[in-house]
Amino acid sequence: MTRRILAAVLGAILLLSLASLAMAANTNGSGGDMPAYYDGKLFTINFKELPPDAEKAILAHGGQFNTIWMCDQCESSFMFVSVLDAIQGDGFNPLWREVQIQFLNPQFAPRQFFSDTEIMAAAATTTANGQFEITLVPTDEVYRCSVVGPKKK
């Protein structure tokens, strides 16, 4: 009898543990929350990639979307915080296309940007030999993104 109760309790604990892991890995709801900069201010956004067919359809039909800049290359040096080009009240659209920032010029080290204005300036900055500070590479990834509010402390 004691073994059955112990087995039932351990089974319940295992199920609860697995359920909490599944919920933590879920990008629906607050599981998709992450920080992002907009005009020098840190916000919390809720972020989820669309299914591949939806991404293709939106890109093929020239759908309207905002831009979210990311830097996967930066992850080897530091955690790059994404940058947005709009929030509610400033041309906001819930669909976002990812654009990768690449630091291909060895004269410029990867760094964090805080606004779309800084990114555009860096993309236009050249060295004496005509190399740009950064290269912007649009991806085929489209996300549903909402700005939840200022970054929680």
C-alpha positions as CSV (number, residue, x, y, z in Angstrom):
1,M,0.0,0.0,0.0
2,T,2.8,2.4,1.0
3,R,4.6,1.7,-2.3
4,R,1.5,2.4,-4.3
5,I,1.0,5.8,-2.6
6,L,4.7,6.6,-3.0
7,A,4.6,5.6,-6.7
8,A,1.4,7.8,-7.2
9,V,3.0,10.8,-5.5
10,L,6.2,10.4,-7.5
11,G,4.2,10.0,-10.7
12,A,2.2,13.2,-10.0
13,I,5.5,15.1,-9.3
14,L,7.0,13.9,-12.5
15,L,3.8,14.9,-14.5
16,L,3.8,18.4,-12.9
17,S,7.6,18.8,-13.6
18,L,7.1,17.8,-17.3
19,A,4.1,20.1,-17.6
20,S,6.0,23.1,-16.2
21,L,8.9,22.4,-18.6
22,A,6.6,22.3,-21.6
23,M,4.9,25.5,-20.5
24,A,8.3,27.3,-20.1
25,A,9.4,26.2,-23.6
26,N,6.1,27.4,-25.1
27,T,6.4,30.6,-27.1
28,N,2.6,31.3,-26.9
29,G,1.6,33.8,-24.2
30,S,4.3,35.2,-22.0
31,G,6.7,32.4,-23.0
32,G,7.4,34.5,-26.1
33,D,8.3,37.6,-24.1
34,M,11.7,39.1,-24.8
35,P,13.4,42.5,-24.5
36,A,13.8,44.9,-27.5
37,Y,14.9,48.5,-28.0
38,Y,12.9,51.2,-29.7
39,D,14.4,54.7,-29.9
40,G,16.8,54.1,-27.0
41,K,14.2,52.7,-24.6
42,L,13.9,49.1,-23.6
43,F,10.5,47.4,-24.1
44,T,9.1,43.9,-23.6
45,I,7.8,42.4,-26.7
46,N,5.8,39.2,-27.3
47,F,7.3,37.4,-30.2
48,K,6.3,34.3,-32.2
49,E,7.5,33.1,-35.6
50,L,4.7,32.4,-38.2
51,P,4.5,29.0,-39.8
52,P,6.7,28.7,-43.0
53,D,3.7,28.7,-45.4
54,A,2.4,31.9,-43.8
55,E,5.8,33.6,-44.0
56,K,6.1,32.7,-47.7
57,A,2.6,34.0,-48.5
58,I,3.2,37.3,-46.7
59,L,6.6,37.9,-48.4
60,A,5.2,36.8,-51.8
61,H,2.3,39.2,-51.7
62,G,4.4,42.1,-50.5
63,G,2.5,42.4,-47.2
64,Q,3.1,45.3,-45.0
65,F,5.3,44.6,-41.9
66,N,7.6,46.3,-39.6
67,T,11.3,45.5,-39.2
68,I,13.0,43.8,-36.2
69,W,16.8,43.8,-36.4
70,M,18.7,40.9,-34.8
71,C,22.4,39.9,-34.8
72,D,23.0,36.2,-34.6
73,Q,26.7,36.8,-35.2
74,C,26.9,38.9,-32.0
75,E,25.9,35.9,-29.8
76,S,29.5,34.7,-29.7
77,S,30.5,38.0,-28.1
78,F,27.4,39.2,-26.2
79,M,23.6,38.9,-26.1
80,F,22.3,41.3,-28.7
81,V,19.0,42.8,-27.8
82,S,16.7,43.1,-30.8
83,V,15.8,46.6,-32.2
84,L,12.3,47.6,-33.4
85,D,11.4,50.2,-36.0
86,A,8.0,51.0,-34.5
87,I,5.7,50.6,-31.5
88,Q,2.0,51.3,-31.1
89,G,1.2,54.8,-32.2
90,D,4.3,55.0,-34.5
91,G,3.3,53.1,-37.6
92,F,3.0,49.8,-35.7
93,N,2.0,46.6,-37.5
94,P,1.8,43.2,-35.7
95,L,3.8,41.5,-38.5
96,W,7.6,41.8,-38.4
97,R,10.3,40.8,-40.8
98,E,13.6,39.9,-39.4
99,V,16.7,41.6,-40.7
100,Q,20.1,40.3,-39.7
101,I,22.9,42.8,-38.8
102,Q,26.2,41.5,-40.0
103,F,29.6,42.9,-39.0
104,L,31.7,42.0,-42.0
105,N,34.2,44.8,-41.8
106,P,37.1,43.9,-39.4
107,Q,37.5,47.7,-38.5
108,F,34.2,47.6,-36.6
109,A,33.5,45.3,-33.7
110,P,30.0,44.0,-33.1
111,R,28.1,46.3,-30.8
112,Q,24.6,46.8,-29.4
113,F,22.3,49.3,-31.3
114,F,19.5,51.1,-29.5
115,S,17.4,52.5,-32.4
116,D,16.6,52.1,-36.1
117,T,18.3,55.5,-36.6
118,E,21.6,54.1,-35.2
119,I,21.3,51.0,-37.4
120,M,20.6,53.0,-40.6
121,A,23.6,55.3,-39.8
122,A,25.9,52.3,-39.3
123,A,24.7,50.8,-42.5
124,A,25.6,54.0,-44.3
125,T,29.0,54.5,-42.6
126,T,31.9,53.6,-44.7
127,T,35.7,53.5,-44.2
128,A,38.2,55.2,-46.5
129,N,38.3,52.0,-48.7
130,G,34.5,52.1,-49.1
131,Q,33.6,49.2,-46.7
132,F,30.4,49.6,-44.7
133,E,30.3,49.3,-40.9
134,I,27.4,46.8,-41.1
135,T,25.5,44.9,-43.7
136,L,21.8,44.4,-43.4
137,V,20.4,41.1,-44.6
138,P,16.6,40.6,-44.8
139,T,15.6,37.1,-43.9
140,D,12.5,35.1,-44.9
141,E,11.4,35.0,-41.2
142,V,8.2,36.8,-40.3
143,Y,7.0,37.1,-36.8
144,R,3.8,38.1,-35.0
145,C,5.0,40.6,-32.5
146,S,3.3,42.9,-30.0
147,V,4.8,45.4,-27.7
148,V,3.7,44.5,-24.2
149,G,5.1,47.5,-22.5
150,P,8.2,49.0,-21.0
151,K,10.8,46.4,-19.9
152,K,9.9,45.1,-16.5
153,K,12.6,45.6,-13.9
